[in-house]
Every structure is written in C-alpha cells, then in structure tokens.
Amino acid sequence: MNTAIPDLTDKVAVVTGATGGMGQIIAADLARAGAHVIIIARDPARIEPLAANRFEVVTGDLSRREDVRTAARMIADRHDRIHLLINNAGAHFPGHHVSADGIEMHIALDYLAAYGLMTLLDGPLRRGRARVVNVASDTLNDTRQVKLAGRPRPATLDLTGVDDLAQLNPVAGFVPFQAYARAKLMTVTAGHAVARDLAADGVTVNALHPGIVATDIIDDLIPVPMRPFRALIRRSLLTPAQGAQGTLRLATDPRLAGVTGGYFNRDIATTTPPVSHDPDTQRRLLALSERHFALERGLR
C-alpha cells in the first residue's frame, strides 16, 4: 500500500505525535502535498527542528487537560477552518502512572487527547468539513500479548457506576497491556458517537490500526520472555513509513470522501467490540469526557 496524496494546497492539518515515528512521516508527507501542518509537541528539544521544517508548532503536553484546552484555543484562534485532524499521539506505559489531572496515563494520553481535540475544535472542524483520523490499535479486539492459541479476548469497557474517569484503569489489578487496549477502545467508542454528531456538517471520523509497526511502543508490548529477540522481531515489522500509509489514505484518499464511523485494519474495514457500538456506553463515556474538560461545546 503506497498512498498517492492529492494536492493539499490551502488545507490546514493538525497532527499529534509528530516528533518521531509514524507521526513525523505523516506530517512531512502532508506538508509536501501542500498542507499547512500544525504540530502539537511537548519536548522543546524536539520542537526546534520541526519549526525549521516550516511546520506550525504549538507547545503542549497532551496528557494534561489544560494543555489540550490551550492548544485547541490557540489553533482555533489562528485558523478558522481545519481540514485534517490526525490524532496519532499515544504511548504504552509499563507501569501504573497518573497524569497531572489524576487520570491513568493511557486514558489521559491515548484517549482524552484525541477526544479533547475532536470536540474542542468542533467549530473549525465543521467549517473545514474535516477528516478526523484516530490512530488506534487492534489490541482493542484482542488483549492477549501472545496469540498462539485460544480465542481473542476483546478489551472491556464497563462504565456502570463510574462517575469520574479517574476511576478507570485503577492500580489494583493493573495490567499495562489491557489498560492500553482499553484506552484505544475508548477512543473508538467515542469516535463512533462523535462521527454521528459531526456528519451533518460533512466531517468524517474514522479510526485505524496501522499494522504492527516498529516503534517505541512495540518495544514495551513485546512479552518479557521474547525481549532477547527484540531486534529480530523489529525487523519483521512494518517500518514507520509503511505504518503511516493507512492513516494518510484515510485522511486524503478521494475515494473515502464521506466514509465515517469506520474502523480499519490498515486499509481493510473491519469491526470493533460490540461495546463500542452500545448507545448507553457511548452516552456515559461522552458525559464523563465532557465533565473532564468542563465542556458544553467546542471552540467556535
């Protein structure tokens, strides 16, 4: 799969997780096609080279609620329309950590950053008839780290009795791989609901598993007994450039105009766990997420 990107002159694209790996390739390819690319980045040491490449850089730690709000406000103040939003930022944490806001880090970074930008940038996205692409992971369909035998074990999301996102992925019984998968499931679940809300204004929201890509996340996901073979395993995986192709396709392929609410394994449309389509779960998740951002509606 090699994506031919159409001319994106005068288009505005927001890309997260673009200081390395797939995100950096996605941002560079969009810029080469003529897009004005905005990157939200945390690390000052990695921001300067990006600015030198003529990307517009907004500084912010996407695991922090106020930084997400500030970044969205800055972008909305500068740009009336956004045409592409690529929520690529994410990480796997080998232990239990909480954000500055008291939220488990997988949920803070892998879910809330994407949700926050999708909703806080509501106005510019609608005016730009944007395509939103959320980079997920097929761990949401199977949380087993070693898949040699047995049936897939989808990620779970039970919000019964939950009145604060800080209650999710607690330290008791914490399993990093499952916590990561749950956060990706939350992104897809919210995305299905947001897609319906934005559809009337021509905005599309899709998610994808980019394939198993040789990134830093994969190093953490390799089971401990297999880590001595890490270098060999990485050589068998997709390169970041190959992994970026699915996202670029969803973001730019004219044949996918109007396709929304979907989930793709690279370039193949596929399914997500039934809970991600459950109206009550979607409603509860959106209510919790709106409460986290003290949100009534996005920045217009």
SERO-4910 file (N, C-alpha, C, O; in steps of 0.05 Angstrom, whole numbers):
BEGIN
 pado doro    nc1    nc2    nc3   cac1   cac2   cac3    cc1    cc2    cc3    oc1    oc2    oc3
  Met    A     17    -24      0      0      0      0     18     25      0     33     29     19
  Asn    A     15     41    -21     31     66    -24     11     88    -31      1     89    -54
  Thr    A      6    106    -13    -15    126    -16     -6    149    -33     15    161    -27
  Ala    A    -21    155    -55    -16    179    -71    -32    201    -59    -57    200    -60
  Ile    A    -19    221    -48    -33    243    -35    -40    265    -55    -23    274    -69
  Pro    A    -66    273    -56    -73    295    -74    -62    321    -65    -51    324    -43
  Asp    A    -65    341    -82    -55    368    -75    -71    379    -51    -96    379    -51
  Leu    A    -57    387    -30    -69    397     -6    -64    427     -1    -66    437     21
  Thr    A    -57    441    -22    -53    470    -20    -77    483     -8   -100    478    -15
  Asp    A    -72    501     11    -92    516     26   -107    499     46   -127    509     59
  Lys    A    -99    474     50   -112    458     71    -96    460     97    -71    463     96
  Val    A   -110    459    119    -97    460    146   -100    433    159   -122    422    162
  Ala    A    -77    422    168    -77    396    181    -65    398    209    -44    412    212
  Val    A    -77    386    228    -66    384    255    -58    355    260    -73    337    256
  Val    A    -33    351    268    -22    325    272    -10    323    300      7    340    307
  Thr    A    -17    303    316     -5    299    342     14    275    340     13    259    322
  Gly    A     32    274    360     52    252    360     70    253    336     77    233    325
  Ala    A     78    278    328     93    281    303    122    288    307    136    296    288
  Thr    A    133    284    331    161    289    336    179    265    329    203    266    331
  Gly    A    166    243    320    182    220    312    163    199    300    139    202    300
  Gly    A    175    177    290    160    154    281    140    160    260    144    177    242
  Met    A    117    147    261     96    150    240     86    179    239     82    189    217
  Gly    A     82    192    262     71    218    262     89    238    246     79    256    232
  Gln    A    115    235    249    133    253    235    131    249    205    132    268    190
  Ile    A    128    224    197    126    218    168     99    229    158     98    240    136
  Ile    A     78    225    173     51    235    165     52    265    161     43    276    141
  Ala    A     64    279    181     65    308    179     81    317    155     74    336    141
  Ala    A    104    305    151    121    312    129    108    307    102    110    324     84
  Asp    A     94    285     99     81    278     74     58    298     68     54    306     45
  Leu    A     43    305     89     22    324     85     33    351     77     22    365     60
  Ala    A     55    359     89     67    385     83     78    385     54     75    405     40
  Arg    A     90    363     46    100    361     18     77    363     -2     81    372    -25
  Ala    A     53    354      6     30    356    -12     17    384    -12     -3    389    -25
  Gly    A     29    402      4     20    430      4      4    439     28     -3    462     30
  Ala    A     -2    421     47    -17    428     70     -1    446     89     23    444     91
  His    A    -16    463    103     -4    477    126     -7    459    150    -30    454    159
  Val    A     15    450    161     14    429    182     20    441    209     40    454    213
  Ile    A      2    436    228      5    445    256     11    420    273     -3    400    271
  Ile    A     32    422    288     41    401    305     39    409    334     47    431    342
  Ile    A     27    392    351     26    397    380     48    380    392     47    355    390
  Ala    A     67    392    405     90    378    415     98    387    443     94    411    450
  Arg    A    108    369    459    115    375    487    144    382    492    150    400    507
  Asp    A    162    369    478    190    370    484    204    393    469    206    391    445
  Pro    A    213    413    483    226    436    470    250    428    452    255    440    431
  Ala    A    265    408    461    288    399    446    281    387    419    297    388    400
  Arg    A    257    377    417    248    365    392    231    384    375    224    377    352
  Ile    A    224    406    387    206    425    372    222    442    352    212    447    330
  Glu    A    246    451    360    261    469    342    266    458    314    261    473    295
  Pro    A    274    433    311    277    423    284    251    422    268    251    425    244
  Leu    A    228    418    282    203    417    269    195    445    258    186    448    236
  Ala    A    200    465    275    194    493    266    211    500    242    203    515    224
  Ala    A    236    490    242    254    496    219    244    483    194    250    493    172
  Asn    A    227    462    196    215    450    172    190    464    164    175    454    147
  Arg    A    185    487    176    162    504    169    135    493    178    114    501    168
  Phe    A    136    474    197    111    467    210    104    489    230    122    501    241
  Glu    A     79    493    234     70    510    256     69    492    281     56    472    282
  Val    A     83    501    302     86    485    326     71    498    349     76    521    355
  Val    A     54    482    362     40    491    386     51    474    409     50    449    408
  Thr    A     62    486    430     74    472    452     52    463    472     35    478    480
  Gly    A     53    437    479     34    427    499     38    398    505     47    382    488
  Asp    A     33    391    530     33    363    538      5    352    537    -13    360    552
  Leu    A      0    335    517    -27    326    512    -38    307    533    -62    299    532
  Ser    A    -23    300    553    -34    284    576    -46    303    597    -59    293    616
  Arg    A    -43    329    593    -53    349    612    -78    363    601    -78    373    579
  Arg    A    -99    363    616   -124    375    608   -121    404    599   -130    412    577
  Glu    A   -107    420    615   -105    448    609    -88    453    584    -94    472    569
  Asp    A    -68    436    579    -52    439    555    -68    432    530    -65    445    509
  Val    A    -86    412    532   -103    406    509   -122    429    503   -125    437    480
  Arg    A   -133    440    524   -152    463    521   -137    487    509   -147    500    491
  Thr    A   -113    493    519    -97    516    510    -89    512    481    -91    530    465
  Ala    A    -80    488    474    -72    482    446    -95    486    427    -92    498    406
  Ala    A   -118    475    435   -142    478    418   -150    507    415   -157    516    393
  Arg    A   -148    522    436   -156    551    435   -137    566    416   -145    582    400
  Met    A   -111    560    419    -91    574    401    -96    567    372    -95    585    355
  Ile    A   -101    542    366   -106    534    338   -132    547    328   -132    557    305
  Ala    A   -153    546    344   -178    558    335   -176    588    331   -190    599    314
  Asp    A   -160    601    348   -157    630    345   -142    637    319   -147    658    307
  Arg    A   -124    619    310   -107    625    287   -120    615    261   -114    625    239
  His    A   -137    595    263   -147    582    238   -177    578    240   -187    564    257
  Asp    A   -191    591    221   -220    589    221   -229    561    212   -251    552    221
  Arg    A   -213    548    196   -220    521    186   -197    502    190   -174    508    186
  Ile    A   -204    477    197   -185    455    198   -196    434    179   -220    427    180
  His    A   -179    423    162   -188    404    142   -179    375    149   -192    356    140
  Leu    A   -158    372    165   -149    346    173   -141    347    203   -127    365    211
  Leu    A   -150    327    218   -141    324    246   -132    295    248   -148    277    247
  Ile    A   -106    292    253    -94    265    256    -86    262    285    -66    272    294
  Asn    A   -102    247    300    -96    241    328    -78    216    330    -87    194    332
  Asn    A    -52    221    328    -32    199    327    -18    196    353     -5    176    358
  Ala    A    -19    216    371     -4    215    396    -13    191    413    -37    185    415
  Gly    A      6    177    425     -1    155    442     24    142    454     46    147    444
  Ala    A     20    127    474     43    114    487     33     90    503      9     88    510
  His    A     51     71    508     46     48    525     64     52    550     88     56    547
  Phe    A     52     50    573     67     54    598     69     27    612     48     14    618
  Pro    A     93     18    619     96     -9    630     87    -11    659     85    -33    670
  Gly    A     82     12    672     72     12    700     48     30    703     40     43    683
  His    A     37     31    727     14     49    732     24     77    738     38     81    757
  His    A     15     96    721     22    124    726     -3    141    722    -21    133    707
  Val    A     -4    163    735    -27    181    732    -17    208    722      6    216    727
  Ser    A    -35    222    707    -28    248    696    -30    269    718    -37    264    741
  Ala    A    -23    294    710    -25    316    729    -54    320    738    -58    333    759
  Asp    A    -73    310    723   -101    313    730   -112    289    745   -136    287    750
  Gly    A    -95    270    752   -103    246    767   -116    224    750   -129    206    761
  Ile    A   -112    225    724   -122    205    705   -100    185    698    -78    193    693
  Glu    A   -107    160    698    -87    140    689    -76    148    662    -92    156    645
  Met    A    -50    144    658    -37    157    635    -46    146    608    -46    161    588
  His    A    -52    121    606    -62    111    580    -88    125    572    -91    133    549
  Ile    A   -106    129    591   -131    143    586   -125    173    580   -138    184    562
  Ala    A   -107    185    595   -102    213    591    -90    219    564    -99    237    550
  Leu    A    -70    203    555    -57    209    530    -69    195    506    -72    207    485
  Asp    A    -75    169    510    -84    153    487   -114    158    480   -123    152    458
  Tyr    A   -129    168    500   -158    173    495   -165    203    497   -174    215    477
  Leu    A   -160    215    520   -171    242    525   -158    263    507   -172    282    500
  Ala    A   -133    259    499   -121    279    480   -137    279    454   -143    301    443
  Ala    A   -143    255    443   -158    254    418   -186    264    422   -196    280    405
  Tyr    A   -199    256    443   -227    265    448   -228    295    451   -245    309    439
  Gly    A   -209    306    466   -209    335    471   -206    351    446   -220    370    442
  Leu    A   -187    343    428   -184    358    403   -207    355    385   -215    374    371
  Met    A   -219    331    383   -243    327    366   -266    345    374   -280    355    357
  Thr    A   -269    350    400   -292    365    410   -286    394    414   -302    411    409
  Leu    A   -262    400    425   -255    428    429   -251    443    403   -255    468    402
  Leu    A   -244    429    382   -241    442    356   -266    439    338   -264    440    314
  Asp    A   -288    435    351   -313    429    337   -319    449    315   -325    441    292
  Gly    A   -317    475    321   -324    495    301   -306    495    277   -316    493    254
  Pro    A   -279    497    280   -261    496    257   -264    470    241   -261    470    217
  Leu    A   -268    447    255   -272    422    240   -297    423    223   -296    414    200
  Arg    A   -318    433    234   -343    434    218   -340    453    194   -349    446    172
  Arg    A   -328    476    199   -325    495    177   -306    484    155   -309    491    132
  Gly    A   -287    468    163   -269    456    144   -278    430    131   -265    419    115
  Arg    A   -302    420    140   -312    394    131   -289    374    132   -282    361    113
  Ala    A   -278    372    156   -253    358    161   -255    328    160   -277    317    163
  Arg    A   -233    316    156   -229    287    160   -213    284    186   -192    295    189
  Val    A   -225    269    205   -211    263    230   -203    234    229   -219    216    223
  Val    A   -177    229    235   -167    201    236   -155    196    264   -136    210    272
  Asn    A   -166    177    278   -156    169    304   -139    144    301   -150    123    293
  Val    A   -114    145    308    -97    122    306   -101    105    331    -95    113    353
  Ala    A   -112     81    327   -118     63    349    -99     39    349    -76     42    340
  Ser    A   -108     17    357    -92     -8    358   -111    -31    359   -132    -30    373
  Asp    A   -105    -52    345   -123    -76    345   -120    -92    371   -133   -113    374
  Thr    A   -105    -82    390   -106    -93    417   -134    -91    428   -142   -106    446
  Leu    A   -150    -72    418   -177    -69    428   -194    -93    421   -214    -99    434
  Asn    A   -186   -108    400   -201   -132    392   -189   -157    405   -202   -178    405
  Asp    A   -165   -155    416   -152   -179    428   -130   -170    447   -110   -160    438
  Thr    A   -135   -173    473   -116   -163    493    -95   -183    500    -79   -179    519
  Arg    A    -94   -206    486    -73   -225    492    -46   -216    480    -45   -209    456
  Gln    A    -25   -216    496      1   -208    485     13   -230    468     26   -225    448
  Val    A      7   -255    475     17   -278    459     -8   -292    449    -25   -301    464
  Lys    A    -10   -294    422    -34   -304    410    -29   -331    396    -35   -334    372
  Leu    A    -19   -349    411    -12   -375    399    -36   -394    398    -37   -411    380
  Ala    A    -54   -391    416    -77   -409    416   -100   -396    431    -96   -376    445
  Gly    A   -124   -406    428   -147   -396    442   -161   -374    426   -153   -366    404
  Arg    A   -183   -364    438   -200   -344    425   -191   -316    432   -180   -312    454
  Pro    A   -195   -296    415   -189   -269    421   -203   -260    447   -226   -268    452
  Arg    A   -190   -242    462   -202   -230    486   -204   -200    481   -185   -186    486
  Pro    A   -228   -190    473   -230   -161    468   -227   -145    493   -231   -155    515
  Ala    A   -218   -120    490   -216   -102    512   -244    -97    523   -264   -100    509
  Thr    A   -246    -91    549   -271    -86    562   -274    -57    570   -255    -43    574
  Leu    A   -299    -48    572   -305    -21    580   -332    -21    594   -353    -18    581
  Asp    A   -332    -24    620   -356    -24    636   -357      2    652   -341      6    671
  Leu    A   -375     20    645   -377     46    658   -400     47    679   -406     69    688
  Thr    A   -411     25    685   -432     24    706   -421     34    732   -402     24    743
  Gly    A   -434     54    743   -426     65    769   -402     83    768   -393     92    789
  Val    A   -391     88    745   -367    105    743   -376    134    740   -392    141    722
  Asp    A   -367    151    758   -374    179    756   -350    198    752   -353    222    752
  Asp    A   -327    186    748   -302    201    742   -283    183    727   -280    160    734
  Leu    A   -270    194    706   -252    178    691   -228    169    707   -214    150    700
  Ala    A   -222    183    730   -200    174    747   -205    147    759   -186    135    770
  Gln    A   -229    137    758   -235    110    769   -227     88    750   -225     65    758
  Leu    A   -222     94    725   -215     73    705   -186     67    706   -169     84    712
  Asn    A   -179     42    699   -152     31    700   -139     36    727   -117     48    729
  Pro    A   -152     27    749   -141     32    776   -115     16    780   -109     -3    765
  Val    A   -101     23    801    -76      9    807    -81    -20    815    -64    -37    809
  Ala    A   -103    -25    829   -109    -53    837   -115    -69    812   -133    -63    796
  Gly    A   -100    -91    808   -104   -108    786    -95    -97    759   -103   -106    738
  Phe    A    -78    -76    760    -70    -62    736    -53    -80    718    -33    -92    726
  Val    A    -61    -82    692    -46    -97    672    -40    -77    649    -59    -69    635
  Pro    A    -15    -69    645    -10    -47    626    -21    -52    598    -33    -34    586
  Phe    A    -18    -76    587    -27    -82    560    -58    -79    558    -68    -68    538
  Gln    A    -72    -88    579   -101    -85    579   -110    -56    582   -129    -47    571
  Ala    A    -94    -41    598   -101    -13    602    -97      3    576   -113     20    569
  Tyr    A    -76     -4    561    -71      9    535    -94      2    516   -104     20    502
  Ala    A   -102    -23    515   -123    -32    497   -150    -18    504   -165    -10    487
  Arg    A   -155    -15    530   -180     -2    539   -180     27    530   -201     37    521
  Ala    A   -158     41    532   -157     69    523   -162     71    493   -176     89    485
  Lys    A   -151     53    478   -156     53    449   -186     46    443   -197     58    425
  Leu    A   -197     28    458   -226     22    456   -243     47    462   -263     52    448
  Met    A   -235     62    482   -249     86    489   -248    106    466   -268    120    460
  Thr    A   -225    109    453   -222    127    430   -241    119    408   -254    137    396
  Val    A   -243     94    402   -260     84    380   -290     88    388   -306     96    372
  Thr    A   -296     81    413   -324     84    423   -334    113    421   -355    118    410
  Ala    A   -318    131    431   -325    159    429   -326    169    400   -343    184    393
  Gly    A   -307    159    384   -306    166    356   -331    159    341   -340    174    324
  His    A   -342    135    347   -367    127    334   -389    148    340   -405    155    322
  Ala    A   -391    157    365   -412    176    373   -406    204    361   -425    217    351
  Val    A   -381    213    362   -375    239    351   -379    240    321   -388    260    310
  Ala    A   -374    217    308   -378    216    279   -407    222    272   -412    237    252
  Arg    A   -426    212    287   -454    217    282   -461    246    285   -476    258    270
  Asp    A   -449    258    306   -455    286    313   -444    305    291   -457    325    285
  Leu    A   -421    298    280   -408    316    261   -416    311    232   -410    328    214
  Ala    A   -430    289    227   -436    281    199   -452    302    184   -447    306    160
  Ala    A   -470    315    197   -488    334    183   -472    357    170   -481    369    151
  Asp    A   -448    363    181   -432    384    171   -409    374    153   -391    389    146
  Gly    A   -411    349    145   -392    338    126   -366    329    138   -347    324    123
  Val    A   -364    328    164   -340    319    178   -341    289    180   -361    277    187
  Thr    A   -318    276    174   -317    247    178   -297    240    200   -277    254    204
  Val    A   -303    219    215   -287    210    237   -283    180    234   -302    164    235
  Asn    A   -258    171    230   -252    143    228   -227    136    245   -212    154    253
  Ala    A   -224    111    251   -201    101    266   -188     79    251   -201     66    234
  Leu    A   -163     74    258   -150     51    245   -128     40    263   -117     53    280
  His    A   -123     14    258    -99      0    268    -79      2    245    -84     -8    223
  Pro    A    -56     15    249    -37     20    227    -21     -5    219     -4     -4    201
  Gly    A    -26    -27    233     -8    -50    230     11    -51    253     12    -33    270
  Ile    A     27    -72    255     46    -75    276     72    -62    266     87    -73    250
  Val    A     77    -38    277     99    -21    267    122    -21    287    118    -21    311
  Ala    A    146    -20    276    170    -19    293    173      9    305    188     25    295
  Thr    A    159     13    327    161     39    342    169     33    371    171     10    379
  Asp    A    173     54    387    180     50    415    157     36    430    163     21    449
  Ile    A    132     40    422    110     27    436    113     -4    434    108    -18    453
  Ile    A    121    -13    410    124    -42    406    145    -54    425    141    -76    435
  Asp    A    166    -39    431    186    -49    450    174    -56    477    181    -75    489
  Asp    A    155    -39    486    142    -43    511    122    -66    510    118    -80    530
  Leu    A    110    -71    486     89    -91    484    100   -119    480     86   -138    483
  Ile    A    126   -121    473    138   -148    469    139   -162    496    150   -151    515
  Pro    A    127   -186    499    128   -201    524    156   -205    534    175   -208    518
  Val    A    160   -204    560    186   -206    572    203   -230    562    226   -226    556
  Pro    A    191   -254    560    207   -277    551    218   -274    523    237   -287    515
  Met    A    205   -256    507    213   -253    479    232   -229    475    241   -224    452
  Arg    A    237   -214    496    253   -189    492    282   -193    484    293   -176    471
  Pro    A    294   -216    490    321   -221    479    321   -221    449    342   -218    436
  Phe    A    298   -226    437    296   -227    407    285   -201    396    275   -201    373
  Arg    A    286   -180    411    273   -155    403    283   -145    376    266   -137    359
  Ala    A    308   -145    371    319   -135    346    309   -151    322    301   -140    302
  Leu    A    308   -178    326    297   -195    305    268   -190    300    259   -189    277
  Ile    A    253   -186    322    224   -181    319    219   -155    304    202   -154    287
  Arg    A    234   -134    311    230   -108    299    235   -109    268    222    -96    253
  Arg    A    254   -126    260    260   -128    232    237   -141    216    235   -138    192
  Ser    A    220   -155    230    197   -169    217    172   -151    216    152   -158    204
  Leu    A    174   -127    228    150   -110    230    150    -89    208    169    -86    193
  Leu    A    128    -75    205    126    -53    187    145    -30    195    148    -26    219
  Thr    A    156    -16    176    171      8    182    151     30    189    127     28    181
  Pro    A    160     52    202    141     74    207    130     85    181    107     94    180
  Ala    A    146     86    160    136     96    134    113     78    123     93     88    113
  Gln    A    116     52    126     95     34    118     70     37    135     48     37    126
  Gly    A     75     40    162     53     43    180     37     68    176     13     69    181
  Ala    A     50     89    166     37    115    161     17    114    138      0    131    136
  Gln    A     20     94    120      4     95     96    -26     93    101    -42    106     87
  Gly    A    -34     77    120    -63     74    126    -75    100    135    -97    107    127
  Thr    A    -61    114    152    -71    140    162    -73    160    139    -93    174    137
  Leu    A    -52    161    123    -52    180    101    -75    174     81    -87    192     70
  Arg    A    -80    148     77   -102    140     59   -129    150     70   -145    162     56
  Leu    A   -134    144     96   -159    153    108   -162    184    108   -184    194    105
  Ala    A   -140    197    110   -140    226    112   -143    240     85   -154    262     84
  Thr    A   -134    227     63   -132    241     38   -145    228     14   -149    241     -6
  Asp    A   -150    202     14   -159    188    -10   -187    198    -18   -206    196     -2
  Pro    A   -189    209    -42   -216    219    -51   -237    197    -51   -261    204    -48
  Arg    A   -229    172    -54   -249    151    -55   -262    146    -28   -283    133    -26
  Leu    A   -250    157     -6   -261    153     20   -276    178     30   -284    179     53
  Ala    A   -281    197     12   -296    220     20   -324    211     29   -338    196     15
  Gly    A   -332    221     52   -359    214     63   -360    189     79   -380    184     93
  Val    A   -339    173     79   -338    149     96   -333    158    125   -314    172    131
  Thr    A   -350    150    143   -347    158    171   -356    137    190   -372    119    183
  Gly    A   -346    139    215   -354    120    236   -341     92    232   -351     73    244
  Gly    A   -320     91    216   -308     65    209   -284     59    226   -272     76    239
  Tyr    A   -276     34    225   -251     24    237   -237      7    216   -249    -11    205
  Phe    A   -212     12    212   -196     -2    191   -172    -15    203   -158     -4    220
  Asn    A   -167    -39    194   -141    -53    199   -124    -47    175   -126    -61    155
  Arg    A   -106    -27    177    -92    -16    155   -112     -6    134   -124     15    139
  Asp    A   -116    -19    112   -134     -9     91   -159    -26     89   -174    -23     69
  Ile    A   -164    -43    108   -188    -61    107   -208    -53    129   -201    -53    152
  Ala    A   -232    -47    121   -253    -41    140   -260    -66    156   -264    -87    145
  Thr    A   -261    -63    182   -266    -86    200   -283    -77    224   -292    -54    225
  Thr    A   -286    -95    243   -304    -90    265   -290    -83    291   -265    -88    293
  Thr    A   -304    -73    310   -294    -68    337   -313    -81    356   -336    -89    349
  Pro    A   -305    -85    382   -322    -99    401   -350    -87    403   -353    -63    400
  Pro    A   -370   -104    407   -398    -93    409   -402    -70    428   -418    -53    423
  Val    A   -386    -70    450   -390    -49    470   -384    -21    457   -395     -1    466
  Ser    A   -367    -20    437   -361      5    424   -384     17    409   -385     41    403
  His    A   -404      1    403   -428     10    389   -452     13    407   -474     20    398
  Asp    A   -448      6    433   -471      7    452   -478     36    458   -462     51    469
  Pro    A   -503     44    453   -511     72    457   -507     81    486   -499    104    491
  Asp    A   -513     64    505   -511     72    533   -482     76    541   -475     95    555
  Thr    A   -464     58    532   -436     62    537   -425     87    524   -410    102    537
  Gln    A   -433     92    500   -425    117    487   -434    142    502   -419    161    506
  Arg    A   -459    141    510   -470    164    525   -455    169    551   -448    191    557
  Arg    A   -450    147    566   -436    150    591   -407    160    587   -398    178    601
  Leu    A   -394    150    566   -367    158    561   -365    187    553   -348    202    562
  Leu    A   -383    196    536   -383    224    528   -389    242    552   -377    263    554
  Ala    A   -407    234    569   -414    250    592   -390    253    611   -384    275    621
  Leu    A   -376    231    616   -352    232    632   -330    249    620   -316    264    634
  Ser    A   -327    247    594   -306    262    580   -312    291    579   -294    308    582
  Glu    A   -337    298    574   -345    326    575   -341    338    602   -333    361    605
  Arg    A   -347    323    623   -343    332    650   -313    337    655   -306    357    668
  His    A   -296    320    645   -267    323    649   -258    349    638   -242    363    650
  Phe    A   -268    357    614   -259    382    602   -277    405    609   -273    427    598
  Ala    A   -296    401    627   -316    422    634   -327    433    608   -328    457    604
  Leu    A   -336    415    591   -343    422    564   -373    421    560   -387    402    568
  Glu    A   -383    442    547   -410    442    537   -410    439    507   -425    423    496
  Arg    A   -393    453    494   -389    450    465   -362    462    459   -351    477    474
  Gly    A   -352    455    435   -324    462    428   -320    491    422   -338    508    425
  Leu    A   -296    498    413   -289    525    408   -298    532    380   -290    520    360
  Arg    A   -315    552    378   -326    560    353   -313    586    343   -320    596    322
***
